[in-house]
Amino acid sequence: MKEFFSEGPTEGDFDFMSFYEADGATGENVSDQLAKLCQAALTGKVKDEKLKQIKQKHLCPVNVEYVQTQ
């Protein structure tokens, strides 16, 4: 695995960049508020203090094993 990352992908390896290429297809508009929230969530950084407050308020449910708040 180390060799893959130090040498880079070779012909025949999975093209990771193609995973992120958009096909140009779009759907209906969402509200401006939701669009701004999505853009901020996908491109911004969460404020540490806000994240800490949310984690303290909303603990991991006992019956949802793979949700982690740490």
CHARMM-style PDB file with segment names, atoms N, HN, CA, C and O in Angstrom:
ATOM      1  N   MET     1       0.826  -1.183   0.000  1.00  0.00      PROA
ATOM      2  CA  MET     1       0.000   0.000   0.000  1.00  0.00      PROA
ATOM      3  C   MET     1       0.879   1.259   0.000  1.00  0.00      PROA
ATOM      4  O   MET     1       0.588   2.228  -0.701  1.00  0.00      PROA
ATOM      5  N   LYS     2       1.943   1.231   0.786  1.00  0.00      PROA
ATOM      6  HN  LYS     2       2.179   0.444   1.356  1.00  0.00      PROA
ATOM      7  CA  LYS     2       2.842   2.381   0.839  1.00  0.00      PROA
ATOM      8  C   LYS     2       3.414   2.692  -0.539  1.00  0.00      PROA
ATOM      9  O   LYS     2       3.550   3.854  -0.922  1.00  0.00      PROA
ATOM     10  N   GLU     3       3.745   1.636  -1.275  1.00  0.00      PROA
ATOM     11  HN  GLU     3       3.634   0.692  -0.963  1.00  0.00      PROA
ATOM     12  CA  GLU     3       4.311   1.829  -2.602  1.00  0.00      PROA
ATOM     13  C   GLU     3       3.339   2.556  -3.525  1.00  0.00      PROA
ATOM     14  O   GLU     3       3.745   3.410  -4.313  1.00  0.00      PROA
ATOM     15  N   PHE     4       2.052   2.215  -3.425  1.00  0.00      PROA
ATOM     16  HN  PHE     4       1.723   1.521  -2.785  1.00  0.00      PROA
ATOM     17  CA  PHE     4       1.046   2.855  -4.264  1.00  0.00      PROA
ATOM     18  C   PHE     4       1.040   4.359  -4.043  1.00  0.00      PROA
ATOM     19  O   PHE     4       1.003   5.133  -5.000  1.00  0.00      PROA
ATOM     20  N   PHE     5       1.076   4.768  -2.792  1.00  0.00      PROA
ATOM     21  HN  PHE     5       1.106   4.140  -2.015  1.00  0.00      PROA
ATOM     22  CA  PHE     5       0.996   6.197  -2.502  1.00  0.00      PROA
ATOM     23  C   PHE     5       2.314   6.920  -2.740  1.00  0.00      PROA
ATOM     24  O   PHE     5       2.303   8.105  -3.073  1.00  0.00      PROA
ATOM     25  N   SER     6       3.430   6.259  -2.585  1.00  0.00      PROA
ATOM     26  HN  SER     6       3.440   5.296  -2.315  1.00  0.00      PROA
ATOM     27  CA  SER     6       4.701   6.939  -2.812  1.00  0.00      PROA
ATOM     28  C   SER     6       5.015   7.060  -4.304  1.00  0.00      PROA
ATOM     29  O   SER     6       5.650   8.025  -4.728  1.00  0.00      PROA
ATOM     30  N   GLU     7       4.576   6.094  -5.093  1.00  0.00      PROA
ATOM     31  HN  GLU     7       4.059   5.310  -4.749  1.00  0.00      PROA
ATOM     32  CA  GLU     7       4.853   6.129  -6.522  1.00  0.00      PROA
ATOM     33  C   GLU     7       3.706   6.704  -7.328  1.00  0.00      PROA
ATOM     34  O   GLU     7       3.899   7.113  -8.473  1.00  0.00      PROA
ATOM     35  N   GLY     8       2.531   6.743  -6.757  1.00  0.00      PROA
ATOM     36  HN  GLY     8       2.374   6.411  -5.827  1.00  0.00      PROA
ATOM     37  CA  GLY     8       1.362   7.223  -7.479  1.00  0.00      PROA
ATOM     38  C   GLY     8       0.702   6.097  -8.253  1.00  0.00      PROA
ATOM     39  O   GLY     8       1.289   5.030  -8.434  1.00  0.00      PROA
ATOM     40  N   PRO     9      -0.514   6.336  -8.708  1.00  0.00      PROA
ATOM     41  CA  PRO     9      -1.233   5.296  -9.430  1.00  0.00      PROA
ATOM     42  C   PRO     9      -0.576   4.991 -10.774  1.00  0.00      PROA
ATOM     43  O   PRO     9       0.027   5.861 -11.402  1.00  0.00      PROA
ATOM     44  N   THR    10      -0.704   3.760 -11.189  1.00  0.00      PROA
ATOM     45  HN  THR    10      -1.194   3.053 -10.678  1.00  0.00      PROA
ATOM     46  CA  THR    10      -0.176   3.361 -12.486  1.00  0.00      PROA
ATOM     47  C   THR    10      -1.342   2.958 -13.385  1.00  0.00      PROA
ATOM     48  O   THR    10      -2.476   2.824 -12.925  1.00  0.00      PROA
ATOM     49  N   GLU    11      -1.055   2.769 -14.653  1.00  0.00      PROA
ATOM     50  HN  GLU    11      -0.134   2.877 -15.027  1.00  0.00      PROA
ATOM     51  CA  GLU    11      -2.098   2.377 -15.599  1.00  0.00      PROA
ATOM     52  C   GLU    11      -2.764   1.097 -15.112  1.00  0.00      PROA
ATOM     53  O   GLU    11      -2.088   0.136 -14.744  1.00  0.00      PROA
ATOM     54  N   GLY    12      -4.080   1.092 -15.114  1.00  0.00      PROA
ATOM     55  HN  GLY    12      -4.629   1.872 -15.413  1.00  0.00      PROA
ATOM     56  CA  GLY    12      -4.812  -0.067 -14.626  1.00  0.00      PROA
ATOM     57  C   GLY    12      -5.306   0.102 -13.203  1.00  0.00      PROA
ATOM     58  O   GLY    12      -6.234  -0.593 -12.790  1.00  0.00      PROA
ATOM     59  N   ASP    13      -4.706   1.010 -12.443  1.00  0.00      PROA
ATOM     60  HN  ASP    13      -3.952   1.574 -12.779  1.00  0.00      PROA
ATOM     61  CA  ASP    13      -5.197   1.291 -11.098  1.00  0.00      PROA
ATOM     62  C   ASP    13      -6.502   2.067 -11.200  1.00  0.00      PROA
ATOM     63  O   ASP    13      -6.796   2.663 -12.236  1.00  0.00      PROA
ATOM     64  N   PHE    14      -7.269   2.061 -10.144  1.00  0.00      PROA
ATOM     65  HN  PHE    14      -7.030   1.578  -9.302  1.00  0.00      PROA
ATOM     66  CA  PHE    14      -8.523   2.803 -10.120  1.00  0.00      PROA
ATOM     67  C   PHE    14      -8.247   4.291 -10.280  1.00  0.00      PROA
ATOM     68  O   PHE    14      -7.352   4.831  -9.630  1.00  0.00      PROA
ATOM     69  N   ASP    15      -8.999   4.948 -11.131  1.00  0.00      PROA
ATOM     70  HN  ASP    15      -9.726   4.509 -11.659  1.00  0.00      PROA
ATOM     71  CA  ASP    15      -8.862   6.385 -11.362  1.00  0.00      PROA
ATOM     72  C   ASP    15      -9.709   7.131 -10.327  1.00  0.00      PROA
ATOM     73  O   ASP    15     -10.897   7.367 -10.545  1.00  0.00      PROA
ATOM     74  N   PHE    16      -9.098   7.495  -9.216  1.00  0.00      PROA
ATOM     75  HN  PHE    16      -8.133   7.304  -9.039  1.00  0.00      PROA
ATOM     76  CA  PHE    16      -9.820   8.158  -8.132  1.00  0.00      PROA
ATOM     77  C   PHE    16     -10.417   9.491  -8.558  1.00  0.00      PROA
ATOM     78  O   PHE    16     -11.485   9.866  -8.073  1.00  0.00      PROA
ATOM     79  N   MET    17      -9.757  10.209  -9.446  1.00  0.00      PROA
ATOM     80  HN  MET    17      -8.890   9.905  -9.840  1.00  0.00      PROA
ATOM     81  CA  MET    17     -10.270  11.509  -9.865  1.00  0.00      PROA
ATOM     82  C   MET    17     -11.593  11.375 -10.606  1.00  0.00      PROA
ATOM     83  O   MET    17     -12.433  12.272 -10.528  1.00  0.00      PROA
ATOM     84  N   SER    18     -11.792  10.280 -11.318  1.00  0.00      PROA
ATOM     85  HN  SER    18     -11.109   9.552 -11.381  1.00  0.00      PROA
ATOM     86  CA  SER    18     -13.047  10.101 -12.042  1.00  0.00      PROA
ATOM     87  C   SER    18     -14.224   9.969 -11.092  1.00  0.00      PROA
ATOM     88  O   SER    18     -15.364  10.227 -11.480  1.00  0.00      PROA
ATOM     89  N   PHE    19     -13.967   9.573  -9.859  1.00  0.00      PROA
ATOM     90  HN  PHE    19     -13.042   9.364  -9.543  1.00  0.00      PROA
ATOM     91  CA  PHE    19     -15.022   9.464  -8.848  1.00  0.00      PROA
ATOM     92  C   PHE    19     -15.651  10.822  -8.565  1.00  0.00      PROA
ATOM     93  O   PHE    19     -16.831  10.898  -8.222  1.00  0.00      PROA
ATOM     94  N   TYR    20     -14.880  11.890  -8.705  1.00  0.00      PROA
ATOM     95  HN  TYR    20     -13.921  11.828  -8.984  1.00  0.00      PROA
ATOM     96  CA  TYR    20     -15.342  13.237  -8.374  1.00  0.00      PROA
ATOM     97  C   TYR    20     -15.816  14.039  -9.578  1.00  0.00      PROA
ATOM     98  O   TYR    20     -16.295  15.162  -9.419  1.00  0.00      PROA
ATOM     99  N   GLU    21     -15.691  13.486 -10.771  1.00  0.00      PROA
ATOM    100  HN  GLU    21     -15.302  12.574 -10.900  1.00  0.00      PROA
ATOM    101  CA  GLU    21     -16.108  14.217 -11.955  1.00  0.00      PROA
ATOM    102  C   GLU    21     -17.629  14.284 -12.023  1.00  0.00      PROA
ATOM    103  O   GLU    21     -18.311  13.275 -11.843  1.00  0.00      PROA
ATOM    104  N   ALA    22     -18.149  15.463 -12.281  1.00  0.00      PROA
ATOM    105  HN  ALA    22     -17.595  16.283 -12.427  1.00  0.00      PROA
ATOM    106  CA  ALA    22     -19.593  15.632 -12.405  1.00  0.00      PROA
ATOM    107  C   ALA    22     -20.015  15.282 -13.825  1.00  0.00      PROA
ATOM    108  O   ALA    22     -19.271  15.519 -14.777  1.00  0.00      PROA
ATOM    109  N   ASP    23     -21.200  14.722 -13.965  1.00  0.00      PROA
ATOM    110  HN  ASP    23     -21.805  14.530 -13.192  1.00  0.00      PROA
ATOM    111  CA  ASP    23     -21.677  14.383 -15.305  1.00  0.00      PROA
ATOM    112  C   ASP    23     -22.525  15.507 -15.894  1.00  0.00      PROA
ATOM    113  O   ASP    23     -23.009  15.393 -17.020  1.00  0.00      PROA
ATOM    114  N   GLY    24     -22.704  16.576 -15.151  1.00  0.00      PROA
ATOM    115  HN  GLY    24     -22.310  16.669 -14.237  1.00  0.00      PROA
ATOM    116  CA  GLY    24     -23.456  17.718 -15.654  1.00  0.00      PROA
ATOM    117  C   GLY    24     -24.943  17.648 -15.394  1.00  0.00      PROA
ATOM    118  O   GLY    24     -25.643  18.647 -15.561  1.00  0.00      PROA
ATOM    119  N   ALA    25     -25.444  16.498 -14.990  1.00  0.00      PROA
ATOM    120  HN  ALA    25     -24.876  15.687 -14.854  1.00  0.00      PROA
ATOM    121  CA  ALA    25     -26.876  16.359 -14.716  1.00  0.00      PROA
ATOM    122  C   ALA    25     -27.225  17.059 -13.404  1.00  0.00      PROA
ATOM    123  O   ALA    25     -26.527  16.888 -12.405  1.00  0.00      PROA
ATOM    124  N   THR    26     -28.281  17.830 -13.405  1.00  0.00      PROA
ATOM    125  HN  THR    26     -28.848  17.968 -14.217  1.00  0.00      PROA
ATOM    126  CA  THR    26     -28.717  18.516 -12.194  1.00  0.00      PROA
ATOM    127  C   THR    26     -30.216  18.331 -12.019  1.00  0.00      PROA
ATOM    128  O   THR    26     -30.930  17.991 -12.963  1.00  0.00      PROA
ATOM    129  N   GLY    27     -30.671  18.554 -10.821  1.00  0.00      PROA
ATOM    130  HN  GLY    27     -30.092  18.830 -10.054  1.00  0.00      PROA
ATOM    131  CA  GLY    27     -32.091  18.445 -10.510  1.00  0.00      PROA
ATOM    132  C   GLY    27     -32.678  19.818 -10.239  1.00  0.00      PROA
ATOM    133  O   GLY    27     -32.122  20.842 -10.637  1.00  0.00      PROA
ATOM    134  N   GLU    28     -33.802  19.819  -9.558  1.00  0.00      PROA
ATOM    135  HN  GLU    28     -34.253  18.988  -9.234  1.00  0.00      PROA
ATOM    136  CA  GLU    28     -34.491  21.061  -9.211  1.00  0.00      PROA
ATOM    137  C   GLU    28     -33.662  21.877  -8.213  1.00  0.00      PROA
ATOM    138  O   GLU    28     -32.816  21.330  -7.505  1.00  0.00      PROA
ATOM    139  N   ASN    29     -33.912  23.177  -8.164  1.00  0.00      PROA
ATOM    140  HN  ASN    29     -34.599  23.621  -8.739  1.00  0.00      PROA
ATOM    141  CA  ASN    29     -33.275  24.030  -7.165  1.00  0.00      PROA
ATOM    142  C   ASN    29     -33.775  23.663  -5.777  1.00  0.00      PROA
ATOM    143  O   ASN    29     -34.919  23.241  -5.609  1.00  0.00      PROA
ATOM    144  N   VAL    30     -32.908  23.828  -4.786  1.00  0.00      PROA
ATOM    145  HN  VAL    30     -31.978  24.171  -4.923  1.00  0.00      PROA
ATOM    146  CA  VAL    30     -33.310  23.757  -3.389  1.00  0.00      PROA
ATOM    147  C   VAL    30     -33.389  25.187  -2.879  1.00  0.00      PROA
ATOM    148  O   VAL    30     -33.020  26.120  -3.592  1.00  0.00      PROA
ATOM    149  N   SER    31     -33.861  25.368  -1.667  1.00  0.00      PROA
ATOM    150  HN  SER    31     -34.161  24.611  -1.088  1.00  0.00      PROA
ATOM    151  CA  SER    31     -33.956  26.721  -1.127  1.00  0.00      PROA
ATOM    152  C   SER    31     -32.566  27.342  -1.038  1.00  0.00      PROA
ATOM    153  O   SER    31     -31.567  26.633  -0.906  1.00  0.00      PROA
ATOM    154  N   ASP    32     -32.511  28.659  -1.110  1.00  0.00      PROA
ATOM    155  HN  ASP    32     -33.321  29.235  -1.217  1.00  0.00      PROA
ATOM    156  CA  ASP    32     -31.225  29.358  -1.004  1.00  0.00      PROA
ATOM    157  C   ASP    32     -30.532  29.042   0.314  1.00  0.00      PROA
ATOM    158  O   ASP    32     -29.313  28.878   0.363  1.00  0.00      PROA
ATOM    159  N   GLN    33     -31.319  28.960   1.379  1.00  0.00      PROA
ATOM    160  HN  GLN    33     -32.310  29.094   1.340  1.00  0.00      PROA
ATOM    161  CA  GLN    33     -30.751  28.680   2.701  1.00  0.00      PROA
ATOM    162  C   GLN    33     -30.102  27.292   2.728  1.00  0.00      PROA
ATOM    163  O   GLN    33     -29.003  27.136   3.261  1.00  0.00      PROA
ATOM    164  N   LEU    34     -30.771  26.283   2.158  1.00  0.00      PROA
ATOM    165  HN  LEU    34     -31.663  26.409   1.725  1.00  0.00      PROA
ATOM    166  CA  LEU    34     -30.205  24.941   2.120  1.00  0.00      PROA
ATOM    167  C   LEU    34     -28.975  24.898   1.216  1.00  0.00      PROA
ATOM    168  O   LEU    34     -27.995  24.229   1.544  1.00  0.00      PROA
ATOM    169  N   ALA    35     -29.010  25.590   0.101  1.00  0.00      PROA
ATOM    170  HN  ALA    35     -29.806  26.134  -0.166  1.00  0.00      PROA
ATOM    171  CA  ALA    35     -27.859  25.627  -0.804  1.00  0.00      PROA
ATOM    172  C   ALA    35     -26.636  26.225  -0.108  1.00  0.00      PROA
ATOM    173  O   ALA    35     -25.530  25.698  -0.226  1.00  0.00      PROA
ATOM    174  N   LYS    36     -26.839  27.326   0.615  1.00  0.00      PROA
ATOM    175  HN  LYS    36     -27.738  27.755   0.711  1.00  0.00      PROA
ATOM    176  CA  LYS    36     -25.725  27.962   1.340  1.00  0.00      PROA
ATOM    177  C   LYS    36     -25.174  27.037   2.421  1.00  0.00      PROA
ATOM    178  O   LYS    36     -23.962  26.948   2.618  1.00  0.00      PROA
ATOM    179  N   LEU    37     -26.093  26.341   3.129  1.00  0.00      PROA
ATOM    180  HN  LEU    37     -27.078  26.413   2.969  1.00  0.00      PROA
ATOM    181  CA  LEU    37     -25.672  25.420   4.176  1.00  0.00      PROA
ATOM    182  C   LEU    37     -24.835  24.282   3.595  1.00  0.00      PROA
ATOM    183  O   LEU    37     -23.793  23.928   4.147  1.00  0.00      PROA
ATOM    184  N   CYS    38     -25.290  23.716   2.490  1.00  0.00      PROA
ATOM    185  HN  CYS    38     -26.137  24.003   2.042  1.00  0.00      PROA
ATOM    186  CA  CYS    38     -24.549  22.624   1.846  1.00  0.00      PROA
ATOM    187  C   CYS    38     -23.180  23.084   1.380  1.00  0.00      PROA
ATOM    188  O   CYS    38     -22.185  22.391   1.591  1.00  0.00      PROA
ATOM    189  N   GLN    39     -23.121  24.246   0.748  1.00  0.00      PROA
ATOM    190  HN  GLN    39     -23.929  24.809   0.576  1.00  0.00      PROA
ATOM    191  CA  GLN    39     -21.829  24.778   0.282  1.00  0.00      PROA
ATOM    192  C   GLN    39     -20.870  24.968   1.456  1.00  0.00      PROA
ATOM    193  O   GLN    39     -19.697  24.605   1.370  1.00  0.00      PROA
ATOM    194  N   ALA    40     -21.371  25.535   2.550  1.00  0.00      PROA
ATOM    195  HN  ALA    40     -22.324  25.830   2.620  1.00  0.00      PROA
ATOM    196  CA  ALA    40     -20.526  25.755   3.724  1.00  0.00      PROA
ATOM    197  C   ALA    40     -20.069  24.432   4.323  1.00  0.00      PROA
ATOM    198  O   ALA    40     -18.911  24.299   4.718  1.00  0.00      PROA
ATOM    199  N   ALA    41     -20.966  23.453   4.394  1.00  0.00      PROA
ATOM    200  HN  ALA    41     -21.907  23.561   4.073  1.00  0.00      PROA
ATOM    201  CA  ALA    41     -20.628  22.159   4.983  1.00  0.00      PROA
ATOM    202  C   ALA    41     -19.589  21.413   4.150  1.00  0.00      PROA
ATOM    203  O   ALA    41     -18.735  20.714   4.696  1.00  0.00      PROA
ATOM    204  N   LEU    42     -19.662  21.561   2.840  1.00  0.00      PROA
ATOM    205  HN  LEU    42     -20.356  22.128   2.396  1.00  0.00      PROA
ATOM    206  CA  LEU    42     -18.760  20.821   1.967  1.00  0.00      PROA
ATOM    207  C   LEU    42     -17.429  21.524   1.736  1.00  0.00      PROA
ATOM    208  O   LEU    42     -16.459  20.882   1.332  1.00  0.00      PROA
ATOM    209  N   THR    43     -17.363  22.817   1.982  1.00  0.00      PROA
ATOM    210  HN  THR    43     -18.151  23.338   2.310  1.00  0.00      PROA
ATOM    211  CA  THR    43     -16.123  23.537   1.695  1.00  0.00      PROA
ATOM    212  C   THR    43     -15.500  24.193   2.921  1.00  0.00      PROA
ATOM    213  O   THR    43     -14.346  24.618   2.868  1.00  0.00      PROA
ATOM    214  N   GLY    44     -16.232  24.283   4.010  1.00  0.00      PROA
ATOM    215  HN  GLY    44     -17.169  23.937   4.053  1.00  0.00      PROA
ATOM    216  CA  GLY    44     -15.737  24.992   5.183  1.00  0.00      PROA
ATOM    217  C   GLY    44     -15.227  24.060   6.263  1.00  0.00      PROA
ATOM    218  O   GLY    44     -15.200  22.840   6.102  1.00  0.00      PROA
ATOM    219  N   LYS    45     -14.828  24.659   7.356  1.00  0.00      PROA
ATOM    220  HN  LYS    45     -14.850  25.650   7.487  1.00  0.00      PROA
ATOM    221  CA  LYS    45     -14.341  23.926   8.520  1.00  0.00      PROA
ATOM    222  C   LYS    45     -15.284  24.209   9.681  1.00  0.00      PROA
ATOM    223  O   LYS    45     -15.700  25.348   9.894  1.00  0.00      PROA
ATOM    224  N   VAL    46     -15.617  23.160  10.427  1.00  0.00      PROA
ATOM    225  HN  VAL    46     -15.279  22.235  10.254  1.00  0.00      PROA
ATOM    226  CA  VAL    46     -16.488  23.304  11.585  1.00  0.00      PROA
ATOM    227  C   VAL    46     -15.727  24.000  12.709  1.00  0.00      PROA
ATOM    228  O   VAL    46     -14.565  23.687  12.969  1.00  0.00      PROA
ATOM    229  N   LYS    47     -16.385  24.937  13.366  1.00  0.00      PROA
ATOM    230  HN  LYS    47     -17.329  25.192  13.155  1.00  0.00      PROA
ATOM    231  CA  LYS    47     -15.763  25.596  14.509  1.00  0.00      PROA
ATOM    232  C   LYS    47     -15.689  24.606  15.655  1.00  0.00      PROA
ATOM    233  O   LYS    47     -16.694  23.996  16.018  1.00  0.00      PROA
ATOM    234  N   ASP    48     -14.501  24.444  16.228  1.00  0.00      PROA
ATOM    235  HN  ASP    48     -13.684  24.940  15.933  1.00  0.00      PROA
ATOM    236  CA  ASP    48     -14.271  23.447  17.270  1.00  0.00      PROA
ATOM    237  C   ASP    48     -15.218  23.611  18.455  1.00  0.00      PROA
ATOM    238  O   ASP    48     -15.731  22.620  18.974  1.00  0.00      PROA
ATOM    239  N   GLU    49     -15.454  24.834  18.885  1.00  0.00      PROA
ATOM    240  HN  GLU    49     -15.038  25.640  18.464  1.00  0.00      PROA
ATOM    241  CA  GLU    49     -16.307  25.075  20.048  1.00  0.00      PROA
ATOM    242  C   GLU    49     -17.756  24.679  19.754  1.00  0.00      PROA
ATOM    243  O   GLU    49     -18.422  24.100  20.612  1.00  0.00      PROA
ATOM    244  N   LYS    50     -18.244  24.982  18.564  1.00  0.00      PROA
ATOM    245  HN  LYS    50     -17.704  25.453  17.867  1.00  0.00      PROA
ATOM    246  CA  LYS    50     -19.612  24.600  18.188  1.00  0.00      PROA
ATOM    247  C   LYS    50     -19.748  23.081  18.139  1.00  0.00      PROA
ATOM    248  O   LYS    50     -20.738  22.526  18.617  1.00  0.00      PROA
ATOM    249  N   LEU    51     -18.750  22.408  17.561  1.00  0.00      PROA
ATOM    250  HN  LEU    51     -17.946  22.858  17.173  1.00  0.00      PROA
ATOM    251  CA  LEU    51     -18.773  20.958  17.472  1.00  0.00      PROA
ATOM    252  C   LEU    51     -18.769  20.336  18.868  1.00  0.00      PROA
ATOM    253  O   LEU    51     -19.485  19.368  19.123  1.00  0.00      PROA
ATOM    254  N   LYS    52     -17.975  20.887  19.754  1.00  0.00      PROA
ATOM    255  HN  LYS    52     -17.393  21.674  19.547  1.00  0.00      PROA
ATOM    256  CA  LYS    52     -17.909  20.391  21.130  1.00  0.00      PROA
ATOM    257  C   LYS    52     -19.273  20.521  21.814  1.00  0.00      PROA
ATOM    258  O   LYS    52     -19.701  19.605  22.516  1.00  0.00      PROA
ATOM    259  N   GLN    53     -19.955  21.648  21.616  1.00  0.00      PROA
ATOM    260  HN  GLN    53     -19.607  22.393  21.045  1.00  0.00      PROA
ATOM    261  CA  GLN    53     -21.270  21.857  22.210  1.00  0.00      PROA
ATOM    262  C   GLN    53     -22.280  20.837  21.686  1.00  0.00      PROA
ATOM    263  O   GLN    53     -23.065  20.283  22.455  1.00  0.00      PROA
ATOM    264  N   ILE    54     -22.257  20.599  20.402  1.00  0.00      PROA
ATOM    265  HN  ILE    54     -21.619  21.049  19.777  1.00  0.00      PROA
ATOM    266  CA  ILE    54     -23.203  19.649  19.800  1.00  0.00      PROA
ATOM    267  C   ILE    54     -22.930  18.231  20.299  1.00  0.00      PROA
ATOM    268  O   ILE    54     -23.865  17.494  20.612  1.00  0.00      PROA
ATOM    269  N   LYS    55     -21.660  17.849  20.374  1.00  0.00      PROA
ATOM    270  HN  LYS    55     -20.901  18.448  20.120  1.00  0.00      PROA
ATOM    271  CA  LYS    55     -21.310  16.519  20.858  1.00  0.00      PROA
ATOM    272  C   LYS    55     -21.741  16.312  22.302  1.00  0.00      PROA
ATOM    273  O   LYS    55     -22.152  15.212  22.673  1.00  0.00      PROA
ATOM    274  N   GLN    56     -21.653  17.352  23.118  1.00  0.00      PROA
ATOM    275  HN  GLN    56     -21.320  18.245  22.816  1.00  0.00      PROA
ATOM    276  CA  GLN    56     -22.073  17.240  24.504  1.00  0.00      PROA
ATOM    277  C   GLN    56     -23.593  17.132  24.616  1.00  0.00      PROA
ATOM    278  O   GLN    56     -24.110  16.431  25.486  1.00  0.00      PROA
ATOM    279  N   LYS    57     -24.295  17.821  23.742  1.00  0.00      PROA
ATOM    280  HN  LYS    57     -23.876  18.390  23.035  1.00  0.00      PROA
ATOM    281  CA  LYS    57     -25.759  17.835  23.784  1.00  0.00      PROA
ATOM    282  C   LYS    57     -26.354  16.552  23.205  1.00  0.00      PROA
ATOM    283  O   LYS    57     -27.348  16.040  23.721  1.00  0.00      PROA
ATOM    284  N   HSD    58     -25.755  16.035  22.142  1.00  0.00      PROA
ATOM    285  HN  HSD    58     -24.948  16.451  21.722  1.00  0.00      PROA
ATOM    286  CA  HSD    58     -26.303  14.877  21.430  1.00  0.00      PROA
ATOM    287  C   HSD    58     -25.331  13.710  21.525  1.00  0.00      PROA
ATOM    288  O   HSD    58     -24.427  13.574  20.700  1.00  0.00      PROA
ATOM    289  N   LEU    59     -25.522  12.872  22.533  1.00  0.00      PROA
ATOM    290  HN  LEU    59     -26.256  12.983  23.203  1.00  0.00      PROA
ATOM    291  CA  LEU    59     -24.657  11.715  22.713  1.00  0.00      PROA
ATOM    292  C   LEU    59     -25.043  10.611  21.734  1.00  0.00      PROA
ATOM    293  O   LEU    59     -26.160  10.591  21.216  1.00  0.00      PROA
ATOM    294  N   CYS    60     -24.118   9.701  21.490  1.00  0.00      PROA
ATOM    295  HN  CYS    60     -23.211   9.717  21.911  1.00  0.00      PROA
ATOM    296  CA  CYS    60     -24.354   8.576  20.592  1.00  0.00      PROA
ATOM    297  C   CYS    60     -25.454   7.690  21.160  1.00  0.00      PROA
ATOM    298  O   CYS    60     -25.385   7.307  22.328  1.00  0.00      PROA
ATOM    299  N   PRO    61     -26.466   7.353  20.366  1.00  0.00      PROA
ATOM    300  CA  PRO    61     -27.513   6.450  20.847  1.00  0.00      PROA
ATOM    301  C   PRO    61     -26.938   5.064  21.156  1.00  0.00      PROA
ATOM    302  O   PRO    61     -26.064   4.580  20.438  1.00  0.00      PROA
ATOM    303  N   VAL    62     -27.418   4.441  22.200  1.00  0.00      PROA
ATOM    304  HN  VAL    62     -28.129   4.834  22.783  1.00  0.00      PROA
ATOM    305  CA  VAL    62     -26.933   3.129  22.608  1.00  0.00      PROA
ATOM    306  C   VAL    62     -27.154   2.092  21.512  1.00  0.00      PROA
ATOM    307  O   VAL    62     -26.326   1.201  21.327  1.00  0.00      PROA
ATOM    308  N   ASN    63     -28.259   2.202  20.788  1.00  0.00      PROA
ATOM    309  HN  ASN    63     -28.932   2.926  20.938  1.00  0.00      PROA
ATOM    310  CA  ASN    63     -28.594   1.180  19.805  1.00  0.00      PROA
ATOM    311  C   ASN    63     -28.098   1.472  18.393  1.00  0.00      PROA
ATOM    312  O   ASN    63     -28.490   0.785  17.450  1.00  0.00      PROA
ATOM    313  N   VAL    64     -27.248   2.476  18.233  1.00  0.00      PROA
ATOM    314  HN  VAL    64     -26.929   3.034  18.998  1.00  0.00      PROA
ATOM    315  CA  VAL    64     -26.641   2.782  16.923  1.00  0.00      PROA
ATOM    316  C   VAL    64     -25.125   2.650  17.118  1.00  0.00      PROA
ATOM    317  O   VAL    64     -24.426   3.602  17.467  1.00  0.00      PROA
ATOM    318  N   GLU    65     -24.668   1.444  16.879  1.00  0.00      PROA
ATOM    319  HN  GLU    65     -25.236   0.671  16.596  1.00  0.00      PROA
ATOM    320  CA  GLU    65     -23.288   1.065  17.214  1.00  0.00      PROA
ATOM    321  C   GLU    65     -22.217   1.873  16.485  1.00  0.00      PROA
ATOM    322  O   GLU    65     -21.176   2.176  17.069  1.00  0.00      PROA
ATOM    323  N   TYR    66     -22.452   2.231  15.211  1.00  0.00      PROA
ATOM    324  HN  TYR    66     -23.297   1.985  14.737  1.00  0.00      PROA
ATOM    325  CA  TYR    66     -21.372   2.816  14.414  1.00  0.00      PROA
ATOM    326  C   TYR    66     -21.367   4.340  14.359  1.00  0.00      PROA
ATOM    327  O   TYR    66     -20.553   4.924  13.644  1.00  0.00      PROA
ATOM    328  N   VAL    67     -22.254   4.991  15.097  1.00  0.00      PROA
ATOM    329  HN  VAL    67     -22.916   4.517  15.678  1.00  0.00      PROA
ATOM    330  CA  VAL    67     -22.217   6.452  15.176  1.00  0.00      PROA
ATOM    331  C   VAL    67     -21.200   6.812  16.242  1.00  0.00      PROA
ATOM    332  O   VAL    67     -21.283   6.347  17.378  1.00  0.00      PROA
ATOM    333  N   GLN    68     -20.242   7.643  15.866  1.00  0.00      PROA
ATOM    334  HN  GLN    68     -20.175   8.021  14.943  1.00  0.00      PROA
ATOM    335  CA  GLN    68     -19.209   8.024  16.816  1.00  0.00      PROA
ATOM    336  C   GLN    68     -19.225   9.521  17.003  1.00  0.00      PROA
ATOM    337  O   GLN    68     -19.325  10.267  16.028  1.00  0.00      PROA
ATOM    338  N   THR    69     -19.128   9.973  18.237  1.00  0.00      PROA
ATOM    339  HN  THR    69     -19.047   9.368  19.029  1.00  0.00      PROA
ATOM    340  CA  THR    69     -19.122  11.406  18.523  1.00  0.00      PROA
ATOM    341  C   THR    69     -17.814  11.847  19.134  1.00  0.00      PROA
ATOM    342  O   THR    69     -17.735  12.929  19.716  1.00  0.00      PROA
ATOM    343  N   GLN    70     -16.784  11.026  19.012  1.00  0.00      PROA
ATOM    344  HN  GLN    70     -16.848  10.147  18.539  1.00  0.00      PROA
ATOM    345  CA  GLN    70     -15.498  11.370  19.630  1.00  0.00      PROA
ATOM    346  C   GLN    70     -14.559  11.950  18.617  1.00  0.00      PROA
ATOM    347  OT1 GLN    70     -13.427  12.300  18.953  1.00  0.00      PROA
TER     348      GLN     70
END
